[in-house]
Amino acid sequence: MAGLIKRLVSRRKSKKAAREAQEAPEPPAPPPPAPPKPVKRKKILIVFYSLYGHVYKMALAQKEGVESVEGCEAVLYQVKETLDDEILEKMGAAPKPDVPIADPKDLVKGDGIIFGFPTRFGMMCGQMKCFFDSTGGLWKSGALVGKPAAIFTSTGTPNSGQETTPFTAVTQLAHHGMVFVPVGYTQGQDLFSNEEARGGSPWGAGCLAAADGSRQPSEMELSEARHQGSYFAGVVRSFDKECKKTAE
């Protein structure tokens, strides 16, 4: 008799548990996964001065190189002309490209900056120097400290400033506390080639314009510029990660 009662009680408990399980509300569905955080694109400024169009063509090649790297975009700026129209006409200068004029405050917008300018007696041209001279406010506030920078140039002949022009321009970067990124020999065999006269050095890409400006950048020189743009963009893209590792 006692065993029968136990079985009946157990059966009732099982039925009750089954009924409660059926009546219990279903657990809420898990929330959908959070959307991936948007990846911030690296903005690289290409700030240049071009009198006869050579540096502008090299700047366009640099832009191609930068934008071949995933997550990087390039923005062109030209610095203000200091010569009047009459002098430019007598010099046979090329028309100015449809590119915005750089304001010193624009430099803060870039994650990295590539500067391009022709040589004047083995140093940067006066127009670019005037632009750097107008960045005193940025120097005072330290706005450019730690920002990566690179340089490319154009000279009349192979021995008229392909190395001294970027070399002497590094002083401007140093006073701002910027990080100079030379291209070195990262392009490989192309930089060792003697098949044709060309510009470029470990300091940065370069082209030869001839004494009268009649020579245009060769495909080899444009290739150097594209390589420098892509190499620099890769450095800028990894720069923040390395800085964060160091800080940690």
Residue, then its C-alpha position, 0 to 999 in steps of 0.5 A: m500500500a505504501g509503495l502504491i502511494k509513493r508511486l502516485v505521489s511521484r506521478r503527480k509530481s512529474k505531471k506537475a513539473a511537466r505542466e509547469a515546464q510547458e507553462a513557463p515562458e521561453p527565455p528571451a532570445p540573445p541580443p544580436p551581435a554588435p555591429p563592427k566598429p567603423v575603421k578610421r581611415k588614415k588621411i595623408l596630406i600631400v603638400f607641394y609646390s610646382l612651378y613647371g608641373h613636374v612636382y604636381k605629376m609626382a604628387l599625383a603618383q604619390k597619391e596613387g601609391v597612398e590610395s593603393v593601401e587599404g584604409c588610407e586616403a590622400v588629399l592634395y594641397q599646393v602652397k601659395e605662390t609668391l611670384d606675381d603673374e608677370i614674372l611667372e609668364k616670363m619664366g614660362a611657368a605651367p598653369k596652376p592645377d585645380v588644387p586647394i591652397a594649403d593653410p598651415k592649420d590644414l596640416v593638423k588634419g593629416d595622420g601623416i604628411i608628404f611634402g614635395f617641392p623643387t630645389r633651389f640651389g640644393m635646398m627647398c624652394g622659397q615658396m615652400k620655405c615661406f609656407f613653413d615659416s607661417t607654421g609658427g603657431l603650430w610649432k608653439s602649440g606642438a600640433l605636429v609633434g609625432k606626426p610622420a612626414a616624408i619628402f620628394t623633390s625635383t631638380g634640374t640635373p642629377n647632381s643639383g640637389q636630389e639628396t641635399t634638398p630633402f636633407t636640408a629640409v629635415t630641419q623644418l620637420a625636426h623643429h616641429g618634432m615630426v617623425f621623418v620617414p625616408v623611403g630608403y632602398t625599400q623599392g629594391q632593384d629599381l633604385f639601383s638601376n643605371e639604365e637611364a638618368r633618373g632622380g630619387s634617393p634614399w631620402g625620397a622620390g625625385c625627378l629630373a626636369a633639365a635645366d630649362g624644365s623641358r624634361q618630364p618625369s619618366e615612368m621610372e621616376l613616377s614608379e618611385a613616387r608611387h612606391q614612396g606613397s604606398y610605403f609611407a601609407g603603410v608606415v602611417r597605418s601601423f604607426d598608431k598601433e606601435c605607439k599604443k603598444t609602447a604606451e602599454 
